[in-house]
Amino acid sequence: MNLRRREMMNMKKLLVTFMTVVAVTAFATSAFSFGSGSGKGNDVVSYDDFDQTVLSQLNLTVEQITEINVLREAFLKDTRPIVHKMLGKRSALKTLWLQQNPDEEKIAIAHEEMRALRNQIKDKKDVYRLNVYNVLTPEQKEKLKSYGSGRGLRHGMRGN
């Protein structure tokens, strides 16, 4: 009888340990999947990938500044609906993760939908960056390259 009781206690301990590991893993995974919020640097809302300090050192003409501003406004207008969809998907994904028994398949589908939206934004960013880059004179492009990796056209040209 005593042996049976020990086995039951060991099984309970094992079950509690297993459930704790599963819960910690689920919460850790959900924390990483939600990203860092909606501040600068987040793929959802970091629209303008240009280092404004560097652009200000390129001696842009009034016409160039105007053209870049027009391009930026068009880019923001074009990506705003995608950003709103992505924020909605993020909220839905959070809800999926917080369910009593999260559905792995639904979570995977939601992640894939968010990736597709993120890729749409990145594609539009690439076009935007290229359009702004084409506004610059050859001298300004050379000067921009001299700032090296991580400055100027962030996540884009990187001095290439």
C-alpha positions in Angstrom: 0.0 0.0 0.0 2.8 2.4 0.9 4.6 1.7 -2.4 1.4 2.5 -4.4 1.0 5.8 -2.5 4.6 6.7 -3.4 4.1 5.9 -7.0 1.0 8.2 -7.1 2.9 11.0 -5.4 5.7 10.6 -7.9 3.2 10.7 -10.8 1.6 13.8 -9.4 5.0 15.5 -9.1 5.9 14.5 -12.6 2.6 15.8 -14.0 3.0 19.1 -12.1 6.5 19.5 -13.4 5.5 18.7 -17.0 2.6 21.1 -16.9 4.8 23.9 -15.5 7.3 23.4 -18.3 4.5 23.5 -20.9 3.1 26.7 -19.4 6.5 28.4 -19.2 7.3 27.4 -22.8 3.9 28.6 -24.0 4.2 32.0 -22.3 7.8 32.4 -23.5 6.9 31.6 -27.0 4.0 34.0 -27.1 6.2 36.8 -25.6 8.7 36.3 -28.5 6.0 36.1 -31.1 4.4 39.4 -30.2 7.6 41.4 -30.8 8.7 44.5 -28.9 5.6 46.6 -29.3 4.9 49.3 -31.8 7.8 51.6 -31.2 10.6 52.6 -33.6 12.4 49.6 -35.0 9.3 47.4 -35.1 8.5 46.0 -38.5 4.9 47.0 -38.1 5.3 50.8 -37.8 8.9 51.7 -38.6 8.0 53.3 -41.9 10.8 55.7 -42.7 14.1 53.8 -42.9 16.2 56.9 -43.5 18.5 58.3 -40.9 17.3 61.9 -41.0 20.7 63.2 -39.6 22.5 61.6 -42.6 19.9 62.9 -45.1 20.3 66.4 -43.7 24.0 66.2 -44.4 23.5 65.5 -48.1 22.7 69.1 -48.9 19.4 68.2 -50.5 17.8 70.8 -52.7 14.3 72.1 -51.9 13.0 70.1 -54.9 14.6 66.9 -53.6 13.2 67.4 -50.1 9.7 68.0 -51.6 10.0 64.9 -53.8 11.2 62.8 -50.9 8.3 64.1 -48.8 5.8 63.2 -51.5 7.3 59.7 -51.8 7.2 59.3 -48.1 3.5 60.4 -47.8 2.6 58.1 -50.7 4.4 55.2 -49.0 2.7 55.8 -45.7 -0.7 56.1 -47.4 -0.1 52.8 -49.3 1.1 50.9 -46.3 -1.3 52.1 -43.6 -4.1 49.6 -44.5 -1.5 46.8 -44.3 -0.3 48.0 -41.0 -3.8 48.1 -39.6 -4.4 44.5 -40.8 -1.2 43.4 -39.2 -2.1 45.0 -35.9 -5.5 43.1 -36.0 -3.7 39.9 -36.8 -1.3 40.5 -33.9 -4.3 40.9 -31.6 -5.9 37.8 -32.9 -2.7 35.9 -32.5 -2.4 37.0 -28.9 -6.0 35.8 -28.3 -5.1 32.4 -29.8 -2.1 32.1 -27.5 -4.1 33.0 -24.4 -6.8 30.3 -24.9 -7.0 27.5 -22.4 -5.8 25.0 -25.1 -4.0 27.0 -27.8 -4.6 25.5 -31.3 -1.2 25.0 -32.9 -2.5 24.9 -36.4 -4.5 28.2 -36.0 -1.4 29.8 -34.4 0.8 28.7 -37.3 -1.8 30.0 -39.9 -1.9 33.4 -38.0 1.9 33.6 -38.0 2.0 32.9 -41.7 -0.6 35.6 -42.4 1.5 38.1 -40.4 4.6 37.1 -42.3 2.8 37.7 -45.6 1.7 41.2 -44.4 5.2 42.0 -43.1 6.6 40.9 -46.5 4.1 43.2 -48.3 5.3 46.1 -46.1 9.0 45.2 -46.7 8.4 45.0 -50.5 6.9 48.5 -50.4 9.7 49.8 -48.3 12.2 48.5 -50.9 10.4 50.4 -53.6 10.2 53.5 -51.5 13.9 53.4 -50.6 14.9 52.9 -54.2 12.7 55.8 -55.3 14.3 58.1 -52.7 17.7 56.8 -53.6 17.0 57.7 -57.2 16.2 61.3 -56.2 19.8 61.8 -55.0 22.6 63.0 -57.3 25.6 60.8 -57.9 27.6 62.9 -55.4 24.9 62.5 -52.7 24.8 58.7 -53.3 28.6 58.5 -52.9 28.4 60.6 -49.7 25.6 58.4 -48.4 27.7 55.3 -49.0 30.5 56.8 -47.0 28.4 56.7 -43.8 28.7 52.9 -43.8 26.5 50.1 -42.5 23.4 51.0 -40.4 23.3 54.7 -41.5 21.6 56.4 -44.4 19.4 53.8 -46.0 18.8 51.5 -43.1 18.2 47.8 -43.8 18.7 48.6 -47.5 21.8 49.7 -49.3 24.2 49.3 -46.3 27.0 51.0 -48.2 26.6 48.9 -51.4 
